[in-house]
Each structure stands twice: as structure tokens, then as C-alpha cells.
Amino acid sequence: KESICTVAMQIMFPFLMAGMGMVAAGVVLDKVQHWKVFEKVPEIFILVPALLGLKGNLEMTLASRVSTYANKGMLDDRRKMMSIVWGNMVLVEAQAMVVAFLASLVAIVFGWIPDGKWEMNHAIILCAGSLLTGAIASCLLGLVMIAVIIGSRKLGINPDNVATPIAASLGDLITLSLLSAIVKGLFFVLNNPSTSWIGPAIIILFLFLTPILLWLAHRNEYTREVVKYGWEPVIMAMVISSTGGFILDFALLQNPGVAVFAPVINGVGGNLVAVQASRISTHLHSSGLPLGTLPPSEAPGCVTPCYSFFGSNNPHAGGARVMWLMVIPGQLIFLLTIEQLQAGHTSITPQFVAVYLLISLIQVAILLHVCQWLVIRLWRKEDDPDNSAIPYLTALGDLLGTGLLAGGFLFLWLVGDRDADVGDK
């Protein structure tokens, strides 16, 4: 049993490191939004939350799944460890390709809706760029996750507390940087007649590789069930995140200042709720009870926010309070960093700080409360929360964060705290 101080100490450093990665991702998005490819193919903005959400759909789920194996001692056997690592890496790559392809189709549809027209080159850029970004980013982050979890186990640190924040610290920056570079390159080659075949060739190659990887993952005993039954949460999460991307695309048209803060607010919420979901899931698995049977300490059915954060018989309330209270100092540090970097198009006034902190607290409070209910509900339905909970929660974090951020900017504009010349900075 971990004390609140132990939880706070183990989470704090990875949380701050993750936040700095998100700040860096926000700075990147703030810069690349003015690139020619982003201006000519604005549907790429719809892809951003869905691809950044891959770390929640896949890498954080991988971290939660393998952390449970680690806490149960299954990684201490070298043969089992190699089988778990191989199966999960193949699975993550296959899932990344499927989700990235579907995300590109959703972006194409959302881009077509406003004016009822689309261009073939834009569709190829979205599809090939999404596939390449998803495959490369998931491979790199998956390897890092496995190394972190194995290292945490050897050092006696609970991997549930550190693995998902580290995934978050690297995930947004790596994914957004890859996406920006890849779509820029595809925009160049597709406008050159001698190299225009590269985009379609990339799409065909990935469509050929995906079923092979799924077959390999199905052969592995540790990932077989995920291949069979683990698709609903990641696909639904992709749709939810893409809806957030549609909001982001619209918000950026109204105020480019949204760009630098969107990855930060979305990442902080998704990061904290992923840690809580991973901890609750490990607690349930460690009870020794089968899926569908709750330990006596867990409350079945719907619970109130008071129970989620202050319930005396709730073993997860202390962790929820720690994570919720970390929002204020964490976001202040991230805002100060953005201000020092002189990033973005928005002045960080006292009114802005107050509104930004308020919407961050609202977002994380909702996520942690939903997490308490969702993980228990999935367990009762005999659906392993290690495979299903985090995709829903991080996608909901993207949707809430983007929507609340857009609403916060609108509120500030209405009360008179507005930047007259948003392009000056």
C-alpha cells in the first residue's frame, strides 16, 4: 500500500517532464500552423488530436498492460518477458496502422463537410502522412515504454506511476514533429510529377503489412485476446479525438493562439487520468479475483464525485486528490515556460491564467471521476480495463480540453481580454 506522499513523489518528476514535452509540442504546433502545407491542407489539424491520441490509445494502454505484468512478477522470467515484449510491440504496430488509416479517412470526411469538395492529393497526404507517423512514432514510443517498465521493476519503482507520464513526455513532441516533417515532404513530392507515385506506394505498402502484423500478434498468447476484442475502445477513441480535431481546426481559424496551449491542456489531463486508470486496473488485477468479480473495497455502480475524491472507503481517493491538486502548480510552471519562450500569439495575463487554470481543473476533475466509474464498470463487464479504459479516457480528455480551451478563449474575448494583433508575436 502506497502512501499519498509516495504517490506524489513518484508521479511529480515524470509529470513535470511530460508537461515540458507537451509545451515543446505546443511550440511546434504554433510554428508549423503557418507552414504552406498546413495552410493548403488544413485538414491536417483534424489529424493532430487523433495522432497525438495514439499514445493514449496504444502506448499508454501498452504501458498499463505491461505494468500489470510487471507488478504480478511475470517480467522476472526472461522467456515470458521476451514473449510479452514481442507480442505487444507487434500488436501496437498493427493497431497504429489501423487507427492511423481510419483517422485519415475521418479527417478527409470532416474536411469535405464544410464546402463539399476535396482534392486527391490532399487525401493522399492525409492518408500516407498519418500511416507513416503512426507507425514510426508507435515503434519508438513502444520500445521506450518497455525499457522504462523493465527498469522501474528492477529499481523497485511502481511502473504504473512513471511509465504513462514518460510516454506522454515524448509522445506528443515526437508524433507532432514526425507528422509535420512527413506531410511537408509528401506535399513536395506529390507536386512533382516524377515522384508523385511515392504517396500511393506508401499507402499500399502499409495495407499489405497490417494483416501480417495482426496475424503475428494473434499467435502470441499475451496479445491474442486484444487482437480479438480490443478494437472497440481504440476506434471509438480515435473518433472522439477526431471530433476534438474538428474543434481545433475551427478554433485555430478564430484564434491562432490556441495552438500552443492545446497539446498542453490535452496532455496534462490525459497523462493524469492514464496514471489513475493504470493504478486502479493494477489494484483489481492484484486482488486475485477473476474479471467480473469486484474486491470488497470497490463500490459497484455509479458513484458521486465526493466518493471519487474523498470517499473514506475508496482506496483510490487519495491518488485522485494528489493528481487533481498537481494541476495548479504543474500548469503554472508550463505557462511560465511558454511565457519565457515567448511562444504563441496570446499574452498570458492574470485573467488568462485564472481562466486557464479553472478549465484545467474542471477537465481533470471530470476525467478522474469518469475514470473511477469506467474502470470498475469495465471490470464488472469482464472487459480488461488495461486494454479498454485509457483510450476512452484520453480521447475524452482531448475533446474536453480542446472544447474548454476554445470556450475559454471565447469568454476572454467577450469580457474584453483580447489581443488586437494576434500575428505580432
Solvent accessible surface area in square Angstrom, and as a share of the most:
residue,aa,sasa,rsa
1,K,237,1.01
2,E,59,0.27
3,S,62,0.40
4,I,85,0.43
5,C,97,0.58
6,T,52,0.30
7,V,4,0.02
8,A,27,0.21
9,M,150,0.67
10,Q,44,0.20
11,I,1,0.00
12,M,69,0.31
13,F,143,0.60
14,P,8,0.05
15,F,2,0.01
16,L,45,0.22
17,M,72,0.32
18,A,0,0.00
19,G,0,0.00
20,M,76,0.34
21,G,9,0.09
22,M,0,0.00
23,V,3,0.02
24,A,33,0.25
25,A,0,0.00
26,G,0,0.00
27,V,33,0.19
28,V,36,0.21
29,L,0,0.00
30,D,6,0.03
31,K,121,0.51
32,V,5,0.03
33,Q,15,0.07
34,H,93,0.41
35,W,85,0.30
36,K,127,0.54
37,V,3,0.02
38,F,1,0.00
39,E,110,0.49
40,K,110,0.47
41,V,0,0.00
42,P,53,0.34
43,E,27,0.12
44,I,0,0.00
45,F,14,0.06
46,I,1,0.01
47,L,1,0.00
48,V,3,0.02
49,P,4,0.03
50,A,1,0.01
51,L,2,0.01
52,L,17,0.08
53,G,5,0.05
54,L,5,0.03
55,K,20,0.09
56,G,1,0.01
57,N,5,0.03
58,L,1,0.01
59,E,1,0.01
60,M,1,0.00
61,T,6,0.03
62,L,0,0.00
63,A,1,0.00
64,S,1,0.01
65,R,11,0.04
66,V,1,0.00
67,S,0,0.00
68,T,6,0.04
69,Y,34,0.13
70,A,0,0.00
71,N,49,0.25
72,K,105,0.44
73,G,25,0.24
74,M,43,0.19
75,L,12,0.06
76,D,96,0.50
77,D,68,0.35
78,R,176,0.64
79,R,210,0.77
80,K,88,0.37
81,M,27,0.12
82,M,102,0.46
83,S,36,0.23
84,I,0,0.00
85,V,27,0.15
86,W,141,0.50
87,G,1,0.01
88,N,0,0.00
89,M,22,0.10
90,V,8,0.05
91,L,0,0.00
92,V,0,0.00
93,E,28,0.12
94,A,0,0.00
95,Q,7,0.03
96,A,0,0.00
97,M,8,0.04
98,V,33,0.19
99,V,1,0.00
100,A,0,0.00
101,F,55,0.23
102,L,51,0.26
103,A,1,0.01
104,S,0,0.00
105,L,74,0.37
106,V,31,0.18
107,A,0,0.00
108,I,32,0.16
109,V,78,0.45
110,F,43,0.18
111,G,15,0.14
112,W,118,0.42
113,I,92,0.47
114,P,97,0.61
115,D,94,0.49
116,G,44,0.42
117,K,146,0.62
118,W,131,0.46
119,E,102,0.46
120,M,123,0.55
121,N,57,0.29
122,H,33,0.15
123,A,11,0.08
124,I,23,0.12
125,I,2,0.01
126,L,2,0.01
127,C,9,0.06
128,A,0,0.00
129,G,0,0.00
130,S,0,0.00
131,L,2,0.01
132,L,41,0.21
133,T,0,0.00
134,G,0,0.00
135,A,8,0.06
136,I,69,0.35
137,A,3,0.02
138,S,1,0.01
139,C,49,0.29
140,L,84,0.42
141,L,2,0.01
142,G,0,0.00
143,L,97,0.48
144,V,48,0.28
145,M,0,0.00
146,I,11,0.05
147,A,64,0.50
148,V,30,0.17
149,I,0,0.00
150,I,37,0.19
151,G,27,0.26
152,S,8,0.05
153,R,88,0.32
154,K,164,0.69
155,L,139,0.69
156,G,67,0.64
157,I,62,0.31
158,N,33,0.17
159,P,2,0.01
160,D,1,0.01
161,N,0,0.00
162,V,16,0.09
163,A,1,0.00
164,T,1,0.00
165,P,0,0.00
166,I,30,0.15
167,A,0,0.00
168,A,0,0.00
169,S,5,0.03
170,L,65,0.32
171,G,1,0.01
172,D,2,0.01
173,L,59,0.29
174,I,45,0.23
175,T,6,0.03
176,L,1,0.00
177,S,47,0.30
178,L,40,0.20
179,L,1,0.01
180,S,3,0.02
181,A,62,0.48
182,I,26,0.13
183,V,0,0.00
184,K,111,0.47
185,G,35,0.33
186,L,8,0.04
187,F,40,0.17
188,F,141,0.59
189,V,27,0.16
190,L,10,0.05
191,N,93,0.47
192,N,51,0.26
193,P,123,0.77
194,S,81,0.52
195,T,36,0.21
196,S,44,0.29
197,W,162,0.57
198,I,50,0.25
199,G,0,0.00
200,P,49,0.31
201,A,41,0.31
202,I,27,0.14
203,I,25,0.13
204,I,116,0.59
205,L,96,0.48
206,F,17,0.07
207,L,88,0.44
208,F,132,0.55
209,L,61,0.31
210,T,17,0.10
211,P,75,0.47
212,I,72,0.36
213,L,34,0.17
214,L,42,0.21
215,W,142,0.50
216,L,46,0.23
217,A,0,0.00
218,H,70,0.31
219,R,152,0.56
220,N,15,0.08
221,E,118,0.53
222,Y,34,0.13
223,T,0,0.00
224,R,80,0.29
225,E,98,0.44
226,V,7,0.04
227,V,21,0.12
228,K,97,0.41
229,Y,158,0.60
230,G,5,0.04
231,W,48,0.17
232,E,118,0.53
233,P,5,0.03
234,V,3,0.01
235,I,55,0.28
236,M,88,0.39
237,A,0,0.00
238,M,4,0.02
239,V,59,0.34
240,I,41,0.21
241,S,3,0.02
242,S,1,0.01
243,T,50,0.29
244,G,0,0.00
245,G,0,0.00
246,F,75,0.31
247,I,52,0.26
248,L,3,0.02
249,D,24,0.13
250,F,127,0.53
251,A,6,0.05
252,L,14,0.07
253,L,134,0.67
254,Q,122,0.54
255,N,34,0.17
256,P,29,0.18
257,G,0,0.00
258,V,1,0.01
259,A,0,0.00
260,V,0,0.00
261,F,1,0.01
262,A,2,0.02
263,P,4,0.03
264,V,1,0.00
265,I,0,0.00
266,N,17,0.09
267,G,2,0.02
268,V,1,0.00
269,G,0,0.00
270,G,5,0.05
271,N,1,0.01
272,L,1,0.00
273,V,1,0.00
274,A,0,0.00
275,V,0,0.00
276,Q,3,0.01
277,A,2,0.01
278,S,1,0.00
279,R,44,0.16
280,I,1,0.00
281,S,1,0.00
282,T,15,0.09
283,H,68,0.30
284,L,0,0.00
285,H,34,0.15
286,S,73,0.47
287,S,45,0.29
288,G,69,0.66
289,L,63,0.31
290,P,90,0.56
291,L,63,0.31
292,G,29,0.28
293,T,61,0.36
294,L,35,0.17
295,P,11,0.07
296,P,140,0.88
297,S,49,0.31
298,E,8,0.03
299,A,25,0.20
300,P,83,0.52
301,G,34,0.33
302,C,117,0.70
303,V,27,0.15
304,T,82,0.48
305,P,78,0.49
306,C,92,0.55
307,Y,32,0.12
308,S,1,0.01
309,F,17,0.07
310,F,134,0.56
311,G,14,0.14
312,S,123,0.79
313,N,106,0.54
314,N,9,0.05
315,P,53,0.33
316,H,14,0.06
317,A,3,0.02
318,G,14,0.14
319,G,7,0.07
320,A,2,0.02
321,R,74,0.27
322,V,15,0.09
323,M,0,0.00
324,W,78,0.27
325,L,107,0.53
326,M,9,0.04
327,V,0,0.00
328,I,66,0.33
329,P,61,0.39
330,G,1,0.01
331,Q,0,0.00
332,L,78,0.39
333,I,70,0.35
334,F,1,0.00
335,L,6,0.03
336,L,108,0.54
337,T,33,0.19
338,I,1,0.01
339,E,75,0.34
340,Q,132,0.59
341,L,105,0.52
342,Q,141,0.63
343,A,8,0.06
344,G,4,0.04
345,H,15,0.07
346,T,13,0.08
347,S,51,0.33
348,I,34,0.17
349,T,36,0.21
350,P,111,0.70
351,Q,101,0.45
352,F,6,0.02
353,V,35,0.20
354,A,62,0.48
355,V,23,0.13
356,Y,3,0.01
357,L,26,0.13
358,L,102,0.51
359,I,14,0.07
360,S,0,0.00
361,L,33,0.16
362,I,70,0.36
363,Q,0,0.00
364,V,0,0.00
365,A,27,0.21
366,I,67,0.34
367,L,0,0.00
368,L,2,0.01
369,H,43,0.19
370,V,38,0.22
371,C,0,0.00
372,Q,5,0.02
373,W,84,0.30
374,L,20,0.10
375,V,0,0.00
376,I,5,0.02
377,R,115,0.42
378,L,12,0.06
379,W,3,0.01
380,R,120,0.44
381,K,124,0.52
382,E,118,0.53
383,D,56,0.29
384,D,33,0.17
385,P,2,0.01
386,D,3,0.01
387,N,22,0.12
388,S,4,0.02
389,A,1,0.01
390,I,1,0.01
391,P,0,0.00
392,Y,49,0.19
393,L,1,0.00
394,T,10,0.06
395,A,2,0.01
396,L,47,0.23
397,G,0,0.00
398,D,15,0.08
399,L,53,0.26
400,L,39,0.19
401,G,0,0.00
402,T,1,0.00
403,G,29,0.28
404,L,47,0.23
405,L,1,0.01
406,A,26,0.20
407,G,36,0.35
408,G,6,0.06
409,F,20,0.08
410,L,105,0.52
411,F,106,0.44
412,L,9,0.04
413,W,130,0.46
414,L,114,0.57
415,V,86,0.49
416,G,48,0.46
417,D,35,0.18
418,R,118,0.43
419,D,48,0.25
420,A,100,0.77
421,D,92,0.48
422,V,46,0.27
423,G,62,0.60
424,D,113,0.58
425,K,115,0.49
